[in-house]
Amino acid sequence: AHQVPGLQIRSRSTGQWVDVEKGTTTRRDAVVFVGEIVQALTKRRFHAAVHRVLRPSQQQHVPRISFPLLMRGRLGAIVNTRRYLKARKEKKKKTTTTTTTTPMT
């Protein structure tokens, strides 16, 4: 993340713009947004980010550097997520299974 504020994400719950830099703790933090393809592949477990970058004010005299990396899948491609979904379902079963014991009398 950068010391110069300006990267904002729109809150899905309130619709307000939130400063991303306020949530970062070090200069080595990285912020990753996913797009519509990841949203579709994960069946909305991860949501596409609505975001914007504001220009630094004239008083800051500090350049803002950002590095957008855009990767786009083919919309017509077929991606088999069954194995992933099956493993996730099995993991969920294991974590929700509870064991009860009956005290001996």
C-alpha positions as CSV (number, residue, x, y, z in Angstrom):
1,A,0.0,0.0,0.0
2,H,1.1,3.6,-0.5
3,Q,1.6,6.4,2.0
4,V,-0.4,8.8,-0.3
5,P,-4.1,8.3,0.2
6,G,-6.4,8.0,-2.7
7,L,-7.3,4.4,-3.3
8,Q,-10.9,3.8,-2.3
9,I,-13.3,0.9,-2.4
10,R,-17.1,1.2,-2.3
11,S,-18.6,-0.5,0.7
12,R,-21.2,-3.1,-0.4
13,S,-23.2,-2.6,2.7
14,T,-23.3,1.2,2.9
15,G,-22.4,2.4,-0.6
16,Q,-19.8,4.8,1.0
17,W,-16.3,5.2,-0.4
18,V,-13.7,3.9,2.1
19,D,-10.0,4.8,2.1
20,V,-8.0,1.5,1.6
21,E,-4.8,3.0,3.0
22,K,-6.3,3.4,6.4
23,G,-6.5,-0.4,6.7
24,T,-2.9,-1.1,5.8
25,T,-0.2,-1.2,8.4
26,T,3.1,-1.2,6.5
27,R,4.5,0.0,3.2
28,R,4.9,-3.7,2.2
29,D,1.1,-4.4,2.4
30,A,-0.5,-5.3,-0.9
31,V,-4.1,-4.8,-1.9
32,V,-5.7,-7.2,-4.3
33,F,-9.1,-6.7,-5.9
34,V,-10.9,-9.4,-7.8
35,G,-13.1,-8.9,-10.8
36,E,-16.2,-10.4,-12.3
37,I,-14.5,-13.6,-13.5
38,V,-13.3,-14.6,-10.0
39,Q,-16.7,-13.6,-8.7
40,A,-18.4,-16.0,-11.1
41,L,-15.9,-18.8,-10.5
42,T,-16.3,-18.6,-6.7
43,K,-20.1,-18.3,-7.0
44,R,-20.0,-14.9,-5.3
45,R,-17.8,-16.0,-2.4
46,F,-15.5,-13.2,-3.5
47,H,-17.1,-10.1,-4.9
48,A,-15.8,-7.9,-7.7
49,A,-14.5,-4.7,-6.2
50,V,-15.9,-1.3,-7.2
51,H,-13.0,1.0,-6.6
52,R,-11.5,4.3,-7.7
53,V,-8.2,6.2,-7.3
54,L,-8.2,9.9,-6.4
55,R,-5.5,12.3,-7.6
56,P,-3.2,13.5,-4.9
57,S,-3.7,17.2,-3.9
58,Q,-1.4,19.9,-5.2
59,Q,-0.1,20.4,-1.6
60,Q,1.1,16.8,-1.3
61,H,3.7,17.1,-4.1
62,V,4.1,13.3,-3.9
63,P,3.5,11.1,-7.0
64,R,1.1,8.3,-6.6
65,I,2.3,5.0,-8.2
66,S,0.0,2.2,-8.9
67,F,0.4,-1.0,-10.8
68,P,-2.7,-2.4,-12.2
69,L,-2.4,-5.9,-13.4
70,L,-5.4,-7.0,-15.4
71,M,-6.0,-10.6,-16.2
72,R,-9.1,-11.6,-18.0
73,G,-10.4,-15.1,-18.7
74,R,-12.3,-16.0,-21.8
75,L,-16.0,-15.6,-21.1
76,G,-16.8,-18.8,-23.1
77,A,-14.2,-20.9,-21.3
78,I,-15.4,-23.9,-19.2
79,V,-13.7,-24.1,-15.8
80,N,-14.4,-27.2,-13.8
81,T,-14.8,-26.2,-10.1
82,R,-16.3,-29.5,-8.9
83,R,-13.2,-30.7,-7.2
84,Y,-12.8,-27.4,-5.4
85,L,-16.4,-27.3,-4.3
86,K,-16.4,-31.0,-3.2
87,A,-13.3,-30.4,-1.1
88,R,-14.8,-27.3,0.4
89,K,-18.0,-29.2,1.2
90,E,-16.0,-32.1,2.8
91,K,-14.0,-29.6,4.9
92,K,-17.2,-27.9,6.1
93,K,-18.7,-31.2,7.1
94,K,-15.6,-32.0,9.2
95,T,-15.7,-28.7,11.0
96,T,-19.4,-28.8,11.7
97,T,-19.5,-32.4,12.9
98,T,-19.8,-32.6,16.7
99,T,-19.2,-35.5,19.0
100,T,-21.4,-36.0,22.0
101,T,-20.5,-38.4,24.9
102,T,-22.8,-39.9,27.4
103,P,-21.6,-40.0,30.9
104,M,-21.2,-43.5,32.4
105,T,-23.3,-44.2,35.4
